[in-house]
């Protein structure tokens, strides 16, 4: 009776260096964060005199936690315009035209001025609150725009990381 012997050949060293993939993902996330900030968020405030500061945070968890890019601002005026308000404690001139429009990633010249500003000033003149600000929903529009190209960015980074790992450990 013949004897069959099975010998496992195990490659030496790590089969896949996940750090190569991780590095490529982090670099792609950083570039994407800068792109989202510059091409989207900053465009919504291009014509503003007092521009808010936008911050970018990149995270890549080692486990099953969240990974990705977050771009945000703590600027209250930006938040009021993005989300909208129920009431507005300001009276605008008759020629008022907003610099921004809902779901449009950009900013125009606008027109007009604020005639009366603030709750106290309006109540002193016997004027009640005006209808609120219609939310511009920039964050939703930006999210929809990014969703179109984000998967390709992530996949390309993974592919670069795998190719790099393969070159290191053929």
N, C-alpha and C positions, 0 to 999 in steps of 0.2 A: 504494500500500500504506500503510495507517494505521500510525502509530508509537505504541507503547504505552510510556509511561514509568512506572517504579515508583519511588516515593519512600518511604523508611522514615521514619516519624515516631516518634522515640524520646523518651520523656518525660524531662524534665530532672530532675536530682536522683535520689536513690536510689528505686527502685521500692518497696522495702520496707525500713523501718528495723527491723532485727532487734533493736536495742536496746530498742524498745518491748516486744517479746515477751519479751526477756530480763528486763527489769525486772519485768514482771508475773509471770513464772515465779519469780524470786527472792523477790518478796513472798509469793507463794502458798506457796513452800517454807518460808519463815520462819514463816508462820502455821500451816502444817501441823506443823512441828517443835514449836512451842509447844503445839499441840493434842495431839500424840502424847505429849509429855512430861507434860502436865498430866492429860489424860483417861485415860491408860493407865499409863505407868511410875509416876507418883506415886501412883496409886490402889493399886498393888500393895504400897506401903509406908505407907499411910495410918495404920495403927495402930502403927507401929514407933516406939520411943523415939529411936533413933539413925537418922535417915533418911539414905540416901545422896544424894549430889548427882548429878543427871542433867544431862548436857551435850547441846547440840544443835549439829550442824554442817550447814551448808547449802552445797552446791556445785552449780555450773552451768558445765560446761565449754564452751568456745567451739568445740571440735571434736567428735570422736566419743567423747570420754572419758565417764566416769561423771558423772551428775548426780542430785541428789536430796537427801534428808535422812537424817542418821544421828543417832540418839539413843542415848547410852550412859552407862555409869558405870564407874568404876574400882574400885568397892566390892567387895571380895572376898566378903563375906557374901552380897551380892545375887547374885554369880556362882555361888557354891556352891548357893544355893537354886534359881536359874534352871536351871543345868545338872545339878545333883545331884552326889552324891559316891559313891564305892565303899564307904567306911567312915566312921564317925562316932566321934570321940573325945570323946564326952559321954554322960552318963547323965541321963535326964530323970525327973522325978517321975511317979508312977503316974497322976496326973490330967492329964498333958500332952495338950494339944490345940493343934496348929499354928494360926497366925494365917492361913495361906495354904493354898490347894489348887492342884493342878496345873491348868494352862490356864484358871484363873479370874483375870480382871483385877480384883482387889480384895483386901481384907485385912480380917479379922475380929478379934474380941477375943482369941481363943486362951485357953489356960489352962495352969497348971502352971509349973514352974521347972526350971532346970538344977541337978542335984544334984552331979555331978562333971563338971568341964570340963578337957579337955586330955589329951594322950597320957601325959605324965609322971605326972600325978595318977592316971590310971586304972591304969597299969602298977604304980605304987607300991602300989596296993590289990589287985593281982592280977587286974584286970579287963581283958579284951581289948577290941578295937574292936567297936563295935555295927554293925549293918547301916547302910549309907549312907543319905543323904538322897535321897528321890525328887525328881527334878528337877521344878520347877514349870512349866518351859517357857513362861514369860511372853513371852519375845521371839518365840517362834513364834506364840503366840496373838495377840499385838499385831500381828505382821506380817500374819496372816490378817484381822484386823479392819480394818487400814489398807488392805489390798488391795481391800476393798469400795468405799471412797470415793476412793481416790487417783487413779484415772484421770479421774474427773469433775473433781477439783481441777485437775489438769494441763490438761485440755482447756479448762476455763473460763478459766484464766490465758492460754492461747494465744489464745483467742477475744478476750479483753479486749485483749491486746497487738496483735492484728491490727486490731481496731476502732480502737484509738488510732492506729496507724500509718496507717490509711486516712483518719482525720480530719485528720491532719497533711499528708497528701499525696494529696488527692482525685484 
